[in-house]
C-alpha cells in the first residue's frame, strides 16, 4: 500500500517505522541512538551487545562490535540486504 503526497510518496513500512519511533518504550538495560543513515533508532543491549533496529532486524554482538567502529552509521543498502537475506556483516571499511 502506498500513500501519496503531492511531493513525496510514503510506504506503509515508513509510516509504521515513524509510529514505532514515537511510541518506542525505552528499557533500562538498553542504549538507544538515532541513526541518520537508517532514519530510525537502534537499541543495543548493555550486557549481551545485541543490536536491534526499529524494524526488528537483529545484529549479532560481533556485528555490533564492527559497527561501533563506524559509530553505528549502517549504510542503508547494507541494512536492506541484511533484512532481505538475513546475512551477516563480516568487515567494515
LUMBA-101643 format. One line per field, with one value per atom (N, C-alpha, C, O, CB): residue number from 1; residue in one letter; x, y, z. Coordinates in nm, 3 decimals. Glycine has a CB too. Example, Ala and Ser with C-alpha at 12.3 -4.5 7.8 and 13.67 -1.06 7.14 Angstrom:
BEGIN
num = 1_1_1_1_1_2_2_2_2_2
residuo = A_A_A_A_A_S_S_S_S_S
X = 1.319_1.230_1.320_1.424_1.131_1.285_1.367_1.290_1.341_1.408
Y = -0.569_-0.450_-0.330_-0.332_-0.447_-0.225_-0.106_0.003_0.114_-0.060
Z = 0.780_0.780_0.780_0.846_0.905_0.708_0.714_0.787_0.804_0.572
***
This chain:
BEGIN
num = 1_1_1_1_1_2_2_2_2_2_3_3_3_3_3_4_4_4_4_4_5_5_5_5_5_6_6_6_6_6_7_7_7_7_7_8_8_8_8_8_9_9_9_9_9_10_10_10_10_10_11_11_11_11_11_12_12_12_12_12_13_13_13_13_13_14_14_14_14_14_15_15_15_15_15_16_16_16_16_16_17_17_17_17_17_18_18_18_18_18_19_19_19_19_19_20_20_20_20_20_21_21_21_21_21_22_22_22_22_22_23_23_23_23_23_24_24_24_24_24_25_25_25_25_25_26_26_26_26_26_27_27_27_27_27_28_28_28_28_28_29_29_29_29_29_30_30_30_30_30_31_31_31_31_31_32_32_32_32_32_33_33_33_33_33_34_34_34_34_34_35_35_35_35_35_36_36_36_36_36_37_37_37_37_37_38_38_38_38_38_39_39_39_39_39_40_40_40_40_40_41_41_41_41_41_42_42_42_42_42_43_43_43_43_43_44_44_44_44_44_45_45_45_45_45_46_46_46_46_46_47_47_47_47_47_48_48_48_48_48_49_49_49_49_49_50_50_50_50_50_51_51_51_51_51_52_52_52_52_52_53_53_53_53_53_54_54_54_54_54_55_55_55_55_55_56_56_56_56_56_57_57_57_57_57_58_58_58_58_58_59_59_59_59_59_60_60_60_60_60_61_61_61_61_61_62_62_62_62_62_63_63_63_63_63_64_64_64_64_64_65_65_65_65_65_66_66_66_66_66_67_67_67_67_67_68_68_68_68_68_69_69_69_69_69_70_70_70_70_70_71_71_71_71_71_72_72_72_72_72_73_73_73_73_73_74_74_74_74_74_75_75_75_75_75_76_76_76_76_76_77_77_77_77_77_78_78_78_78_78_79_79_79_79_79_80_80_80_80_80_81_81_81_81_81_82_82_82_82_82_83_83_83_83_83_84_84_84_84_84_85_85_85_85_85_86_86_86_86_86_87_87_87_87_87_88_88_88_88_88_89_89_89_89_89_90_90_90_90_90_91_91_91_91_91_92_92_92_92_92_93_93_93_93_93
residuo = X_X_X_X_X_X_X_X_X_X_X_X_X_X_X_X_X_X_X_X_X_X_X_X_X_X_X_X_X_X_X_X_X_X_X_X_X_X_X_X_X_X_X_X_X_X_X_X_X_X_X_X_X_X_X_X_X_X_X_X_X_X_X_X_X_X_X_X_X_X_X_X_X_X_X_X_X_X_X_X_X_X_X_X_X_X_X_X_X_X_X_X_X_X_X_X_X_X_X_X_X_X_X_X_X_X_X_X_X_X_X_X_X_X_X_X_X_X_X_X_X_X_X_X_X_X_X_X_X_X_X_X_X_X_X_X_X_X_X_X_X_X_X_X_X_X_X_X_X_X_X_X_X_X_X_X_X_X_X_X_X_X_X_X_X_X_X_X_X_X_X_X_X_X_X_X_X_X_X_X_X_X_X_X_X_X_X_X_X_X_X_X_X_X_X_X_X_X_X_X_X_X_X_X_X_X_X_X_X_X_X_X_X_X_X_X_X_X_X_X_X_X_X_X_X_X_X_X_X_X_X_X_X_X_X_X_X_X_X_X_X_X_X_X_X_X_X_X_X_X_X_X_X_X_X_X_X_X_X_X_X_X_X_X_X_X_X_X_X_X_X_X_X_X_X_X_X_X_X_X_X_X_X_X_X_X_X_X_X_X_X_X_X_X_X_X_X_X_X_X_X_X_X_X_X_X_X_X_X_X_X_X_X_X_X_X_X_X_X_X_X_X_X_X_X_X_X_X_X_X_X_X_X_X_X_X_X_X_X_X_X_X_X_X_X_X_X_X_X_X_X_X_X_X_X_X_X_X_X_X_X_X_X_X_X_X_X_X_X_X_X_X_X_X_X_X_X_X_X_X_X_X_X_X_X_X_X_X_X_X_X_X_X_X_X_X_X_X_X_X_X_X_X_X_X_X_X_X_X_X_X_X_X_X_X_X_X_X_X_X_X_X_X_X_X_X_X_X_X_X_X_X_X_X_X_X_X_X_X_X_X_X_X_X_X_X_X_X_X_X_X_X_X_X_X_X_X_X_X_X_X_X_X_X_X
X = 0.084_0.000_0.089_0.185_-0.096_0.059_0.138_0.047_-0.062_0.209_0.094_0.023_0.092_0.214_0.018_0.016_0.075_0.054_-0.051_0.018_0.154_0.153_0.183_0.233_0.258_0.155_0.184_0.332_0.366_0.142_0.419_0.562_0.632_0.733_0.629_0.581_0.651_0.553_0.433_0.726_0.604_0.521_0.580_0.702_0.512_0.493_0.535_0.480_0.361_0.488_0.563_0.514_0.459_0.489_0.625_0.380_0.324_0.434_0.421_0.229_0.545_0.656_0.716_0.749_0.763_0.732_0.789_0.693_0.736_0.817_0.565_0.465_0.469_0.461_0.325_0.480_0.488_0.614_0.610_0.483_0.727_0.853_0.841_0.890_0.967_0.777_0.757_0.672_0.701_0.692_0.567_0.481_0.558_0.546_0.358_0.637_0.718_0.816_0.834_0.794_0.879_0.973_0.905_0.963_1.033_0.781_0.710_0.665_0.656_0.592_0.636_0.585_0.685_0.653_0.458_0.807_0.906_0.938_0.984_1.034_0.912_0.936_1.079_1.120_0.835_1.153_1.293_1.304_1.236_1.376_1.392_1.412_1.549_1.641_1.400_1.563_1.686_1.814_1.922_1.667_1.807_1.928_1.971_2.053_1.907_1.917_1.944_1.990_1.945_1.820_2.080_2.119_2.047_2.039_2.276_1.996_1.921_1.991_2.047_1.776_1.988_2.054_1.981_1.943_2.205_1.961_1.901_2.012_2.114_1.825_1.992_2.091_2.041_1.942_2.119_2.111_2.069_2.069_1.978_2.159_2.169_2.179_2.059_2.024_2.308_1.998_1.881_1.750_1.644_1.890_1.759_1.637_1.554_1.433_1.554_1.620_1.548_1.639_1.760_1.490_1.577_1.651_1.704_1.647_1.563_1.815_1.865_1.867_1.871_2.008_1.864_1.873_1.985_1.989_1.737_2.076_2.188_2.179_2.176_2.325_2.174_2.168_2.302_2.406_2.128_2.300_2.425_2.504_2.626_2.393_2.438_2.510_2.545_2.656_2.429_2.452_2.477_2.538_2.591_2.349_2.530_2.581_2.509_2.567_2.730_2.383_2.299_2.232_2.187_2.193_2.225_2.167_2.040_2.036_2.269_1.936_1.811_1.779_1.803_1.693_1.726_1.676_1.525_1.463_1.711_1.469_1.324_1.242_1.130_1.285_1.297_1.223_1.254_1.234_1.255_1.304_1.323_1.430_1.420_1.195_1.531_1.644_1.747_1.784_1.706_1.793_1.889_2.030_2.056_1.853_2.120_2.263_2.333_2.310_2.322_2.417_2.487_2.588_2.621_2.558_2.637_2.741_2.865_2.928_2.780_2.901_3.017_2.992_3.078_3.050_2.872_2.836_2.830_2.875_2.700_2.775_2.766_2.906_2.926_2.693_3.000_3.139_3.196_3.258_3.228_3.174_3.223_3.155_3.222_3.197_3.024_2.950_2.988_2.975_2.802_3.036_3.079_3.197_3.217_3.116_3.276_3.391_3.349_3.427_3.476_3.225_3.174_3.056_2.968_3.130_3.058_2.957_2.815_2.721_2.969_2.800_2.671_2.600_2.480_2.582_2.671_2.610_2.604_2.684_2.692_2.507_2.489_2.442_2.340_2.388_2.514_2.465_2.329_2.310_2.567_2.237_2.102_2.101_2.023_2.017_2.187_2.193_2.231_2.177_2.294_2.325_2.369_2.253_2.228_2.493_2.184_2.071_1.960_1.903_2.014_1.931_1.826_1.867_1.785_1.799_1.995_2.043_2.034_1.995_2.188_2.070_2.061_1.915_1.885_2.121_1.828_1.684_1.630_1.551_1.606_1.670_1.620_1.678_1.607_1.648_1.809_1.878_1.926_1.985_1.995_1.902_1.947_2.095_2.135_1.865_2.175_2.319_2.388_2.322_2.379_2.519_2.600_2.704_2.758_2.667_2.733_2.840_2.970_2.980_2.816_3.069_3.196_3.313_3.419_3.226_3.294_3.403_3.347_3.246_3.498_3.414_3.376_3.497_3.607_3.323_3.478_3.592_3.573_3.657_3.610
Y = -0.117_0.000_0.123_0.129_0.000_0.220_0.343_0.462_0.472_0.354_0.553_0.677_0.787_0.799_0.711_0.866_0.971_1.109_1.139_0.966_1.189_1.328_1.400_1.337_1.363_1.529_1.600_1.592_1.586_1.745_1.592_1.594_1.461_1.430_1.702_1.382_1.259_1.145_1.165_1.279_1.024_0.908_0.835_0.827_0.814_0.783_0.714_0.572_0.552_0.789_0.474_0.338_0.313_0.385_0.236_0.211_0.174_0.142_0.172_0.055_0.081_0.048_0.172_0.171_-0.029_0.278_0.401_0.459_0.508_0.504_0.455_0.506_0.427_0.485_0.498_0.295_0.211_0.242_0.250_0.062_0.261_0.294_0.424_0.433_0.304_0.522_0.650_0.631_0.688_0.754_0.551_0.526_0.454_0.489_0.443_0.353_0.279_0.374_0.367_0.162_0.462_0.558_0.645_0.674_0.646_0.687_0.775_0.703_0.765_0.835_0.573_0.503_0.404_0.333_0.429_0.398_0.303_0.328_0.436_0.310_0.228_0.240_0.198_0.087_0.154_0.286_0.257_0.177_0.205_0.387_0.076_-0.012_0.017_0.058_-0.161_-0.005_0.035_-0.037_0.022_0.014_-0.160_-0.234_-0.214_-0.289_-0.381_-0.112_-0.087_0.057_0.148_-0.116_0.075_0.209_0.234_0.146_0.222_0.356_0.391_0.505_0.596_0.430_0.499_0.601_0.614_0.514_0.565_0.738_0.760_0.754_0.821_0.896_0.674_0.657_0.727_0.686_0.506_0.833_0.913_0.833_0.848_1.033_0.749_0.675_0.582_0.551_0.594_0.536_0.449_0.524_0.479_0.340_0.640_0.716_0.653_0.669_0.729_0.581_0.515_0.495_0.511_0.381_0.459_0.430_0.288_0.199_0.453_0.271_0.137_0.121_0.219_0.114_-0.003_-0.035_-0.138_-0.238_-0.090_-0.111_-0.201_-0.248_-0.167_-0.130_-0.380_-0.436_-0.418_-0.452_-0.584_-0.364_-0.332_-0.456_-0.449_-0.251_-0.568_-0.687_-0.782_-0.835_-0.760_-0.805_-0.902_-0.839_-0.910_-0.973_-0.706_-0.633_-0.671_-0.663_-0.659_-0.711_-0.738_-0.608_-0.532_-0.851_-0.582_-0.459_-0.493_-0.587_-0.385_-0.415_-0.425_-0.289_-0.185_-0.474_-0.290_-0.168_-0.161_-0.259_-0.162_-0.044_-0.028_-0.120_-0.156_0.115_-0.159_-0.251_-0.397_-0.487_-0.223_-0.419_-0.552_-0.638_-0.761_-0.626_-0.575_-0.650_-0.665_-0.567_-0.579_-0.789_-0.820_-0.824_-0.886_-0.954_-0.757_-0.762_-0.831_-0.797_-0.617_-0.927_-1.006_-0.920_-0.809_-1.126_-0.971_-0.898_-0.870_-0.765_-0.975_-0.966_-0.946_-0.833_-0.749_-1.077_-0.832_-0.725_-0.591_-0.489_-0.755_-0.592_-0.470_-0.413_-0.292_-0.498_-0.501_-0.457_-0.392_-0.286_-0.577_-0.453_-0.395_-0.261_-0.165_-0.492_-0.253_-0.130_-0.017_0.101_-0.155_-0.052_0.052_0.131_0.247_-0.011_0.069_0.136_0.249_0.341_0.036_0.242_0.349_0.421_0.475_0.290_0.419_0.488_0.443_0.522_0.639_0.316_0.253_0.316_0.295_0.262_0.391_0.451_0.344_0.344_0.576_0.256_0.144_0.197_0.265_0.040_0.169_0.213_0.149_0.030_0.177_0.228_0.180_0.059_-0.034_0.292_0.058_-0.055_-0.184_-0.291_-0.025_-0.175_-0.292_-0.341_-0.462_-0.257_-0.248_-0.285_-0.354_-0.453_-0.159_-0.302_-0.363_-0.504_-0.596_-0.275_-0.521_-0.655_-0.752_-0.867_-0.647_-0.705_-0.789_-0.827_-0.940_-0.717_-0.730_-0.754_-0.856_-0.943_-0.621_-0.847_-0.938_-1.078_-1.176_-0.880_-1.088_-1.216_-1.271_-1.379_-1.202_-1.200_-1.240_-1.275_-1.372_-1.358_-1.197_-1.219_-1.164_-1.117_-1.157_-1.171_-1.118_-1.024_-1.044_-1.232_-0.921_-0.828_-0.889_-0.927_-0.686_-0.897_-0.960_-0.863_-0.893_-1.076_-0.745_-0.649_-0.509_-0.490_-0.686_-0.412_-0.270_-0.196_-0.211_-0.208_-0.115_-0.038_0.108_0.189_-0.061
Z = 0.000_0.000_0.000_0.076_0.121_-0.082_-0.091_-0.066_-0.122_-0.229_0.018_0.043_-0.037_-0.032_0.196_-0.109_-0.191_-0.131_-0.075_-0.331_-0.145_-0.107_-0.238_-0.331_0.009_-0.249_-0.373_-0.410_-0.528_-0.361_-0.310_-0.340_-0.313_-0.377_-0.259_-0.221_-0.182_-0.169_-0.150_-0.049_-0.180_-0.154_-0.034_-0.017_-0.279_0.047_0.167_0.166_0.139_0.294_0.194_0.200_0.340_0.434_0.165_0.351_0.480_0.579_0.698_0.465_0.532_0.622_0.685_0.804_0.546_0.609_0.664_0.767_0.871_0.552_0.738_0.831_0.961_1.070_0.768_0.951_1.071_1.149_1.272_1.033_1.081_1.148_1.226_1.339_1.047_1.168_1.237_1.361_1.466_1.143_1.351_1.466_1.576_1.693_1.425_1.538_1.637_1.705_1.827_1.570_1.628_1.685_1.790_1.894_1.574_1.762_1.853_1.979_2.085_1.783_1.970_2.087_2.147_2.242_2.051_2.092_2.139_2.286_2.323_2.054_2.367_2.510_2.540_2.508_2.592_2.601_2.631_2.760_2.858_2.640_2.758_2.873_2.935_2.864_2.831_3.066_3.136_3.094_3.105_3.280_3.046_3.010_2.865_2.813_3.035_2.801_2.660_2.640_2.709_2.576_2.543_2.498_2.366_2.280_2.482_2.351_2.231_2.159_2.221_2.266_2.027_1.946_1.813_1.752_1.924_1.769_1.638_1.534_1.548_1.631_1.430_1.324_1.198_1.138_1.296_1.161_1.045_0.916_0.834_1.030_0.897_0.771_0.750_0.636_0.768_0.860_0.850_0.867_0.823_0.954_0.932_0.960_1.070_1.074_0.836_1.161_1.270_1.390_1.383_1.224_1.502_1.624_1.623_1.561_1.746_1.695_1.724_1.875_1.949_1.662_1.919_2.061_2.077_2.006_2.117_2.171_2.196_2.340_2.433_2.167_2.359_2.493_2.561_2.505_2.490_2.683_2.754_2.794_2.803_2.877_2.818_2.863_2.749_2.745_2.965_2.657_2.550_2.425_2.340_2.514_2.413_2.298_2.168_2.060_2.283_2.179_2.062_2.022_2.108_2.091_1.893_1.841_1.765_1.685_1.750_1.790_1.714_1.653_1.715_1.803_1.534_1.472_1.495_1.533_1.319_1.471_1.491_1.402_1.438_1.465_1.288_1.202_1.236_1.153_1.056_1.358_1.417_1.352_1.354_1.412_1.294_1.239_1.349_1.415_1.112_1.371_1.477_1.421_1.318_1.545_1.491_1.460_1.576_1.692_1.434_1.545_1.646_1.724_1.681_1.581_1.838_1.911_1.826_1.838_2.035_1.739_1.652_1.553_1.529_1.576_1.495_1.402_1.475_1.422_1.335_1.596_1.676_1.703_1.698_1.810_1.732_1.755_1.629_1.637_1.798_1.515_1.389_1.362_1.321_1.272_1.384_1.357_1.452_1.418_1.366_1.571_1.665_1.609_1.646_1.801_1.522_1.461_1.367_1.341_1.384_1.317_1.230_1.296_1.230_1.092_1.429_1.510_1.474_1.478_1.493_1.440_1.409_1.290_1.273_1.530_1.207_1.087_0.977_0.884_1.039_0.991_0.900_0.764_0.758_0.957_0.658_0.526_0.497_0.520_0.415_0.448_0.422_0.330_0.350_0.362_0.229_0.135_0.208_0.179_0.022_0.301_0.378_0.465_0.475_0.467_0.528_0.615_0.534_0.579_0.686_0.418_0.334_0.291_0.292_0.209_0.253_0.216_0.334_0.317_0.165_0.452_0.571_0.598_0.633_0.695_0.580_0.602_0.503_0.541_0.590_0.377_0.274_0.282_0.262_0.139_0.310_0.302_0.437_0.441_0.212_0.546_0.680_0.684_0.749_0.729_0.614_0.611_0.734_0.827_0.487_0.735_0.845_0.792_0.683_0.924_0.869_0.836_0.887_1.003_0.897_0.800_0.839_0.837_0.892_0.748_0.775_0.765_0.747_0.679_0.651_0.808_0.793_0.743_0.797_0.928_0.638_0.585_0.612_0.576_0.435
***
